[in-house]
């Protein structure tokens, strides 16, 4: 019966995502900060920090086209470039956002697929696209009727989608009574972790190596003290202070903005309905799974949740077909 109810909930959410569009997820009024591709990278850092954001669409004003999304991955690439070519620090300081693709190439990073979706397409499609490309955020790009030009309407993230489900589809999320353990939700082996004395650079290298965006910081008893996130590198390199990357994670975490959302934990017996409840109430970016003594057990990323909600119990063929 539990399985039946769970599947009923999942199907309900999938249907909901098929009849809603990305446009529906956007608030009635919002601001969008778009950065000109010719801006100096170091200036873009200040703009992000001043506005309390961690990513922004880029605009190529020469050709009047959308030029991709600036995210913390770009800053991590820049740091890797700096590590590989330390003599070019002056050059790094004068890089413009438009040179990010060259930096990517120079360090041999896989270029991120520049995907976008039309805001009026079903939300389900945006979700599928996200899972397929591993993009954590997708720009919504429309074409202006009059000028025929591309327009970036907004950016949709995994967090916004899960929040939208949590707020508007409680009817179905309450049916999800399977526990984290039963669903095998998240990652429980080969976890990448660090301690307060690890250097920021060590943690960045871990994130690159494992292709992840957060590393739990543990004490000597494996208890979770904090989580270092990819976005935490932004204040670290503000003002071109690349030498500060050698400082410890402990020092770096003190640079977090006052409105930092905090870290969220759960245990293996928590049910998916409770996780949706947490998402409904708070700005969750991932859940750290701990035991009763706060020792690390695993990590549930938003992509793990989205993947489960969209794909669990689906036919293999269907997954490949779309
Ligand atoms: P975001 O956290 O920005 O939403 P994401 O959802 O893609 O991005 P990642 O943190 O990149 O999440 O996680 C990708 C996969 O790696 C997930 O399956 C997640 O469970 C796993 N994972 C996340 N953090 C770690 C870690 N520190 N060690 C090992 N695996 C991890």
Boltz pocket constraint, residues with backbone or C-beta under 6 A from the ligand:
constraints:
  - pocket:
      binder: B
      contacts: [[A, 134], [A, 136], [A, 158], [A, 186], [A, 187], [A, 189], [A, 190], [A, 191], [A, 192], [A, 193], [A, 210], [A, 211], [A, 212], [A, 213], [A, 214], [A, 215], [A, 216], [A, 285], [A, 286], [A, 299], [A, 300], [A, 301], [A, 302], [A, 303], [A, 304]]
      max_distance: 6.0
